[in-house]
Amino acid sequence: MKINITKEQYKNLIIMSGLTSHVFGILGDALPEADYKKQSQKMDELEEYFLQYADDFGYGEWIEKFEGKNMMSWEKRQVEEICEVEYGYTEKAKSDGDYRFVRITDTDENGLLT
């Protein structure tokens, strides 16, 4: 089977596959008894398949290699660029609630969330 899509449709497909994989991954962390982690892995495989055509659609700059696999390259920003950081005002770390409390140990050496 062959499917013809436009450059704009390809861009949306790549964004959609990346977001879907992330959502399933988060759900898998929050609900380990469900099958979301397995679904996340399937989405990762599908995303990698789609990404092999990025150069053909003019989106090669969106791709980075990670552990030998094609991955979507997301814009990286410092935490301070998107919010104010205050020290000492968080609750105990927990996985439920409306907001994620970020500790310094939740970031890597570049200030990116892990």
VMD Tcl script that builds the backbone (N, CA, C; Angstrom):
set m [mol new atoms 342]
animate dup $m
set s [atomselect $m all]
$s set {name element resname resid chain x y z} {
  {N N MET 1 A 0.847 -1.176 0.000}
  {CA C MET 1 A 0.000 0.000 0.000}
  {C C MET 1 A 0.888 1.233 0.000}
  {N N LYS 2 A 0.471 2.229 -0.735}
  {CA C LYS 2 A 1.210 3.481 -0.793}
  {C C LYS 2 A 0.261 4.601 -0.393}
  {N N ILE 3 A 0.729 5.498 0.448}
  {CA C ILE 3 A -0.066 6.642 0.888}
  {C C ILE 3 A 0.700 7.905 0.521}
  {N N ASN 4 A 0.051 8.799 -0.168}
  {CA C ASN 4 A 0.653 10.079 -0.527}
  {C C ASN 4 A 0.178 11.138 0.458}
  {N N ILE 5 A 1.140 11.855 1.046}
  {CA C ILE 5 A 0.793 12.933 1.962}
  {C C ILE 5 A 1.603 14.174 1.606}
  {N N THR 6 A 1.090 15.314 1.992}
  {CA C THR 6 A 1.781 16.572 1.733}
  {C C THR 6 A 2.846 16.808 2.813}
  {N N LYS 7 A 3.678 17.798 2.553}
  {CA C LYS 7 A 4.701 18.175 3.528}
  {C C LYS 7 A 4.055 18.588 4.846}
  {N N GLU 8 A 2.975 19.350 4.782}
  {CA C GLU 8 A 2.260 19.795 5.982}
  {C C GLU 8 A 1.657 18.605 6.733}
  {N N GLN 9 A 1.088 17.652 6.009}
  {CA C GLN 9 A 0.527 16.454 6.644}
  {C C GLN 9 A 1.627 15.629 7.320}
  {N N TYR 10 A 2.795 15.544 6.675}
  {CA C TYR 10 A 3.917 14.817 7.276}
  {C C TYR 10 A 4.350 15.491 8.574}
  {N N LYS 11 A 4.452 16.810 8.546}
  {CA C LYS 11 A 4.831 17.556 9.755}
  {C C LYS 11 A 3.854 17.248 10.888}
  {N N ASN 12 A 2.558 17.292 10.613}
  {CA C ASN 12 A 1.557 16.999 11.638}
  {C C ASN 12 A 1.615 15.544 12.097}
  {N N LEU 13 A 1.909 14.641 11.193}
  {CA C LEU 13 A 2.049 13.229 11.550}
  {C C LEU 13 A 3.209 13.013 12.516}
  {N N ILE 14 A 4.323 13.673 12.257}
  {CA C ILE 14 A 5.492 13.557 13.131}
  {C C ILE 14 A 5.193 14.146 14.508}
  {N N ILE 15 A 4.576 15.303 14.548}
  {CA C ILE 15 A 4.220 15.917 15.833}
  {C C ILE 15 A 3.260 15.007 16.589}
  {N N MET 16 A 2.253 14.507 15.898}
  {CA C MET 16 A 1.256 13.647 16.520}
  {C C MET 16 A 1.893 12.364 17.070}
  {N N SER 17 A 2.769 11.746 16.297}
  {CA C SER 17 A 3.375 10.494 16.770}
  {C C SER 17 A 4.270 10.741 17.977}
  {N N GLY 18 A 4.998 11.847 17.991}
  {CA C GLY 18 A 5.850 12.160 19.133}
  {C C GLY 18 A 5.056 12.424 20.393}
  {N N LEU 19 A 4.004 13.213 20.267}
  {CA C LEU 19 A 3.168 13.519 21.428}
  {C C LEU 19 A 2.458 12.268 21.943}
  {N N THR 20 A 1.961 11.445 21.043}
  {CA C THR 20 A 1.271 10.215 21.435}
  {C C THR 20 A 2.201 9.304 22.219}
  {N N SER 21 A 3.419 9.162 21.747}
  {CA C SER 21 A 4.394 8.329 22.441}
  {C C SER 21 A 4.662 8.853 23.846}
  {N N HIS 22 A 4.810 10.171 23.974}
  {CA C HIS 22 A 5.071 10.772 25.283}
  {C C HIS 22 A 3.883 10.577 26.223}
  {N N VAL 23 A 2.677 10.776 25.709}
  {CA C VAL 23 A 1.480 10.614 26.549}
  {C C VAL 23 A 1.372 9.171 27.045}
  {N N PHE 24 A 1.556 8.202 26.158}
  {CA C PHE 24 A 1.505 6.802 26.587}
  {C C PHE 24 A 2.610 6.494 27.598}
  {N N GLY 25 A 3.783 7.100 27.412}
  {CA C GLY 25 A 4.877 6.889 28.364}
  {C C GLY 25 A 4.535 7.424 29.745}
  {N N ILE 26 A 3.953 8.617 29.791}
  {CA C ILE 26 A 3.549 9.212 31.067}
  {C C ILE 26 A 2.457 8.380 31.719}
  {N N LEU 27 A 1.469 7.955 30.927}
  {CA C LEU 27 A 0.407 7.101 31.472}
  {C C LEU 27 A 0.980 5.783 32.000}
  {N N GLY 28 A 1.973 5.250 31.308}
  {CA C GLY 28 A 2.611 4.015 31.759}
  {C C GLY 28 A 3.309 4.185 33.096}
  {N N ASP 29 A 3.903 5.365 33.332}
  {CA C ASP 29 A 4.532 5.647 34.623}
  {C C ASP 29 A 3.480 5.799 35.719}
  {N N ALA 30 A 2.368 6.463 35.379}
  {CA C ALA 30 A 1.328 6.734 36.373}
  {C C ALA 30 A 0.459 5.517 36.660}
  {N N LEU 31 A 0.255 4.676 35.659}
  {CA C LEU 31 A -0.621 3.510 35.796}
  {C C LEU 31 A 0.119 2.256 35.326}
  {N N PRO 32 A 1.096 1.797 36.115}
  {CA C PRO 32 A 1.932 0.682 35.665}
  {C C PRO 32 A 1.165 -0.617 35.417}
  {N N GLU 33 A 0.007 -0.776 36.054}
  {CA C GLU 33 A -0.751 -2.007 35.852}
  {C C GLU 33 A -1.445 -2.038 34.488}
  {N N ALA 34 A -1.594 -0.896 33.858}
  {CA C ALA 34 A -2.202 -0.828 32.523}
  {C C ALA 34 A -1.153 -1.155 31.462}
  {N N ASP 35 A -1.553 -1.189 30.225}
  {CA C ASP 35 A -0.672 -1.602 29.131}
  {C C ASP 35 A -0.063 -0.421 28.389}
  {N N TYR 36 A 0.016 0.737 29.033}
  {CA C TYR 36 A 0.455 1.942 28.342}
  {C C TYR 36 A 1.936 1.917 27.975}
  {N N LYS 37 A 2.787 1.312 28.778}
  {CA C LYS 37 A 4.222 1.268 28.450}
  {C C LYS 37 A 4.442 0.497 27.156}
  {N N LYS 38 A 3.748 -0.621 27.008}
  {CA C LYS 38 A 3.861 -1.409 25.782}
  {C C LYS 38 A 3.374 -0.584 24.590}
  {N N GLN 39 A 2.277 0.141 24.768}
  {CA C GLN 39 A 1.746 0.999 23.712}
  {C C GLN 39 A 2.733 2.119 23.382}
  {N N SER 40 A 3.401 2.669 24.401}
  {CA C SER 40 A 4.403 3.702 24.197}
  {C C SER 40 A 5.559 3.180 23.347}
  {N N GLN 41 A 5.989 1.961 23.613}
  {CA C GLN 41 A 7.070 1.353 22.829}
  {C C GLN 41 A 6.653 1.175 21.371}
  {N N LYS 42 A 5.401 0.784 21.145}
  {CA C LYS 42 A 4.898 0.653 19.775}
  {C C LYS 42 A 4.877 2.010 19.079}
  {N N MET 43 A 4.497 3.056 19.802}
  {CA C MET 43 A 4.476 4.398 19.228}
  {C C MET 43 A 5.886 4.882 18.917}
  {N N ASP 44 A 6.851 4.535 19.787}
  {CA C ASP 44 A 8.249 4.890 19.528}
  {C C ASP 44 A 8.732 4.254 18.231}
  {N N GLU 45 A 8.384 2.985 18.028}
  {CA C GLU 45 A 8.779 2.277 16.803}
  {C C GLU 45 A 8.143 2.919 15.575}
  {N N LEU 46 A 6.868 3.287 15.690}
  {CA C LEU 46 A 6.178 3.922 14.581}
  {C C LEU 46 A 6.779 5.298 14.282}
  {N N GLU 47 A 7.087 6.051 15.339}
  {CA C GLU 47 A 7.709 7.360 15.156}
  {C C GLU 47 A 9.050 7.218 14.453}
  {N N GLU 48 A 9.854 6.248 14.876}
  {CA C GLU 48 A 11.160 6.053 14.236}
  {C C GLU 48 A 10.985 5.699 12.758}
  {N N TYR 49 A 9.974 4.905 12.451}
  {CA C TYR 49 A 9.693 4.573 11.051}
  {C C TYR 49 A 9.365 5.839 10.255}
  {N N PHE 50 A 8.483 6.679 10.795}
  {CA C PHE 50 A 8.117 7.916 10.105}
  {C C PHE 50 A 9.315 8.840 9.942}
  {N N LEU 51 A 10.169 8.904 10.952}
  {CA C LEU 51 A 11.297 9.842 10.934}
  {C C LEU 51 A 12.332 9.512 9.868}
  {N N GLN 52 A 12.343 8.287 9.379}
  {CA C GLN 52 A 13.326 7.957 8.341}
  {C C GLN 52 A 13.045 8.703 7.029}
  {N N TYR 53 A 11.864 9.291 6.910}
  {CA C TYR 53 A 11.500 10.042 5.712}
  {C C TYR 53 A 11.602 11.561 5.916}
  {N N ALA 54 A 12.131 11.988 7.030}
  {CA C ALA 54 A 12.190 13.418 7.346}
  {C C ALA 54 A 12.937 14.219 6.291}
  {N N ASP 55 A 14.067 13.725 5.819}
  {CA C ASP 55 A 14.823 14.446 4.791}
  {C C ASP 55 A 14.010 14.602 3.509}
  {N N ASP 56 A 13.241 13.567 3.154}
  {CA C ASP 56 A 12.430 13.617 1.933}
  {C C ASP 56 A 11.395 14.738 1.985}
  {N N PHE 57 A 10.936 15.067 3.194}
  {CA C PHE 57 A 9.920 16.105 3.351}
  {C C PHE 57 A 10.507 17.449 3.799}
  {N N GLY 58 A 11.830 17.524 3.890}
  {CA C GLY 58 A 12.480 18.777 4.250}
  {C C GLY 58 A 12.526 19.054 5.741}
  {N N TYR 59 A 12.410 18.009 6.560}
  {CA C TYR 59 A 12.432 18.173 8.013}
  {C C TYR 59 A 13.610 17.441 8.662}
  {N N GLY 60 A 14.687 17.292 7.935}
  {CA C GLY 60 A 15.852 16.595 8.468}
  {C C GLY 60 A 16.419 17.231 9.727}
  {N N GLU 61 A 16.244 18.560 9.860}
  {CA C GLU 61 A 16.767 19.250 11.055}
  {C C GLU 61 A 15.984 18.881 12.309}
  {N N TRP 62 A 14.845 18.239 12.162}
  {CA C TRP 62 A 14.041 17.820 13.324}
  {C C TRP 62 A 14.562 16.533 13.944}
  {N N ILE 63 A 15.536 15.912 13.305}
  {CA C ILE 63 A 15.963 14.583 13.718}
  {C C ILE 63 A 17.303 14.644 14.437}
  {N N GLU 64 A 17.415 13.866 15.505}
  {CA C GLU 64 A 18.716 13.669 16.140}
  {C C GLU 64 A 18.860 12.188 16.435}
  {N N LYS 65 A 20.089 11.731 16.456}
  {CA C LYS 65 A 20.368 10.328 16.765}
  {C C LYS 65 A 20.549 10.187 18.266}
  {N N PHE 66 A 19.920 9.173 18.828}
  {CA C PHE 66 A 20.069 8.870 20.248}
  {C C PHE 66 A 20.150 7.364 20.378}
  {N N GLU 67 A 21.279 6.885 20.887}
  {CA C GLU 67 A 21.517 5.452 21.030}
  {C C GLU 67 A 21.243 4.702 19.724}
  {N N GLY 68 A 21.673 5.319 18.610}
  {CA C GLY 68 A 21.545 4.678 17.310}
  {C C GLY 68 A 20.174 4.767 16.671}
  {N N LYS 69 A 19.227 5.438 17.325}
  {CA C LYS 69 A 17.870 5.541 16.785}
  {C C LYS 69 A 17.568 6.978 16.398}
  {N N ASN 70 A 16.731 7.133 15.378}
  {CA C ASN 70 A 16.249 8.467 15.015}
  {C C ASN 70 A 15.236 8.910 16.052}
  {N N MET 71 A 15.406 10.106 16.574}
  {CA C MET 71 A 14.490 10.666 17.561}
  {C C MET 71 A 14.104 12.066 17.116}
  {N N MET 72 A 12.925 12.484 17.517}
  {CA C MET 72 A 12.496 13.850 17.225}
  {C C MET 72 A 13.315 14.800 18.088}
  {N N SER 73 A 13.834 15.832 17.499}
  {CA C SER 73 A 14.638 16.811 18.221}
  {C C SER 73 A 13.726 17.931 18.690}
  {N N TRP 74 A 13.456 17.978 19.979}
  {CA C TRP 74 A 12.590 19.011 20.542}
  {C C TRP 74 A 13.417 20.216 20.932}
  {N N GLU 75 A 12.802 21.370 20.887}
  {CA C GLU 75 A 13.472 22.583 21.308}
  {C C GLU 75 A 13.857 22.462 22.783}
  {N N LYS 76 A 15.094 22.776 23.096}
  {CA C LYS 76 A 15.579 22.690 24.473}
  {C C LYS 76 A 15.662 24.093 25.049}
  {N N ARG 77 A 15.127 24.248 26.266}
  {CA C ARG 77 A 15.132 25.549 26.922}
  {C C ARG 77 A 15.529 25.363 28.374}
  {N N GLN 78 A 16.115 26.373 28.946}
  {CA C GLN 78 A 16.433 26.371 30.361}
  {C C GLN 78 A 15.153 26.614 31.154}
  {N N VAL 79 A 15.037 26.014 32.328}
  {CA C VAL 79 A 13.850 26.184 33.162}
  {C C VAL 79 A 13.586 27.665 33.409}
  {N N GLU 80 A 14.642 28.432 33.680}
  {CA C GLU 80 A 14.490 29.851 33.983}
  {C C GLU 80 A 13.907 30.652 32.816}
  {N N GLU 81 A 13.986 30.127 31.605}
  {CA C GLU 81 A 13.439 30.827 30.444}
  {C C GLU 81 A 11.914 30.725 30.376}
  {N N ILE 82 A 11.336 29.737 31.045}
  {CA C ILE 82 A 9.894 29.530 30.923}
  {C C ILE 82 A 9.129 29.735 32.229}
  {N N CYS 83 A 9.848 29.901 33.339}
  {CA C CYS 83 A 9.152 30.132 34.610}
  {C C CYS 83 A 10.117 30.742 35.626}
  {N N GLU 84 A 9.544 31.255 36.703}
  {CA C GLU 84 A 10.366 31.735 37.805}
  {C C GLU 84 A 10.690 30.562 38.712}
  {N N VAL 85 A 11.910 30.508 39.168}
  {CA C VAL 85 A 12.323 29.433 40.053}
  {C C VAL 85 A 12.534 30.014 41.444}
  {N N GLU 86 A 11.873 29.448 42.418}
  {CA C GLU 86 A 12.043 29.863 43.802}
  {C C GLU 86 A 12.525 28.666 44.604}
  {N N TYR 87 A 13.379 28.915 45.548}
  {CA C TYR 87 A 13.935 27.835 46.347}
  {C C TYR 87 A 13.171 27.687 47.657}
  {N N GLY 88 A 12.870 26.438 48.012}
  {CA C GLY 88 A 12.348 26.144 49.335}
  {C C GLY 88 A 10.852 26.249 49.519}
  {N N TYR 89 A 10.066 26.323 48.459}
  {CA C TYR 89 A 8.636 26.488 48.615}
  {C C TYR 89 A 7.815 25.312 48.080}
  {N N THR 90 A 8.399 24.156 47.925}
  {CA C THR 90 A 7.649 23.034 47.368}
  {C C THR 90 A 7.202 22.070 48.452}
  {N N GLU 91 A 6.190 21.313 48.117}
  {CA C GLU 91 A 5.740 20.246 48.991}
  {C C GLU 91 A 6.665 19.046 48.810}
  {N N LYS 92 A 6.383 17.988 49.561}
  {CA C LYS 92 A 7.132 16.761 49.357}
  {C C LYS 92 A 6.867 16.259 47.945}
  {N N ALA 93 A 7.871 15.626 47.348}
  {CA C ALA 93 A 7.704 15.072 46.007}
  {C C ALA 93 A 6.660 13.970 46.046}
  {N N LYS 94 A 5.749 14.009 45.082}
  {CA C LYS 94 A 4.724 12.982 44.970}
  {C C LYS 94 A 4.277 12.898 43.513}
  {N N SER 95 A 3.714 11.793 43.138}
  {CA C SER 95 A 3.357 11.598 41.738}
  {C C SER 95 A 1.916 11.964 41.423}
  {N N ASP 96 A 1.127 12.358 42.420}
  {CA C ASP 96 A -0.251 12.741 42.139}
  {C C ASP 96 A -0.446 14.224 42.417}
  {N N GLY 97 A -1.570 14.757 42.014}
  {CA C GLY 97 A -1.850 16.174 42.217}
  {C C GLY 97 A -1.955 16.920 40.908}
  {N N ASP 98 A -2.164 18.216 41.005}
  {CA C ASP 98 A -2.370 19.037 39.816}
  {C C ASP 98 A -1.076 19.542 39.183}
  {N N TYR 99 A 0.009 19.631 39.958}
  {CA C TYR 99 A 1.254 20.194 39.463}
  {C C TYR 99 A 2.421 19.281 39.798}
  {N N ARG 100 A 3.406 19.287 38.934}
  {CA C ARG 100 A 4.615 18.532 39.209}
  {C C ARG 100 A 5.590 19.437 39.933}
  {N N PHE 101 A 6.068 18.981 41.074}
  {CA C PHE 101 A 7.105 19.718 41.785}
  {C C PHE 101 A 8.451 19.200 41.308}
  {N N VAL 102 A 9.292 20.101 40.858}
  {CA C VAL 102 A 10.570 19.732 40.274}
  {C C VAL 102 A 11.679 20.000 41.278}
  {N N ARG 103 A 12.474 19.004 41.524}
  {CA C ARG 103 A 13.642 19.143 42.380}
  {C C ARG 103 A 14.887 19.234 41.503}
  {N N ILE 104 A 15.952 19.735 42.061}
  {CA C ILE 104 A 17.196 19.853 41.305}
  {C C ILE 104 A 17.648 18.488 40.797}
  {N N THR 105 A 17.328 17.440 41.539}
  {CA C THR 105 A 17.713 16.092 41.122}
  {C C THR 105 A 16.877 15.595 39.930}
  {N N ASP 106 A 15.825 16.342 39.560}
  {CA C ASP 106 A 15.007 15.987 38.402}
  {C C ASP 106 A 15.547 16.586 37.104}
  {N N THR 107 A 16.707 17.266 37.179}
  {CA C THR 107 A 17.287 17.882 35.995}
  {C C THR 107 A 18.665 17.312 35.732}
  {N N ASP 108 A 19.082 17.399 34.452}
  {CA C ASP 108 A 20.429 16.942 34.121}
  {C C ASP 108 A 21.405 18.115 34.184}
  {N N GLU 109 A 22.631 17.897 33.753}
  {CA C GLU 109 A 23.671 18.921 33.870}
  {C C GLU 109 A 23.390 20.157 33.014}
  {N N ASN 110 A 22.462 20.048 32.059}
  {CA C ASN 110 A 22.092 21.176 31.205}
  {C C ASN 110 A 20.818 21.877 31.663}
  {N N GLY 111 A 20.274 21.454 32.819}
  {CA C GLY 111 A 19.066 22.040 33.337}
  {C C GLY 111 A 17.792 21.499 32.709}
  {N N LEU 112 A 17.901 20.408 31.942}
  {CA C LEU 112 A 16.737 19.803 31.301}
  {C C LEU 112 A 16.106 18.781 32.219}
  {N N LEU 113 A 14.760 18.712 32.232}
  {CA C LEU 113 A 14.076 17.730 33.058}
  {C C LEU 113 A 14.386 16.325 32.589}
  {N N THR 114 A 14.597 15.440 33.542}
  {CA C THR 114 A 14.877 14.043 33.197}
  {C C THR 114 A 13.672 13.183 33.420}
}
mol reanalyze $m
mol bondsrecalc $m
mol representation Tube
mol addrep $m
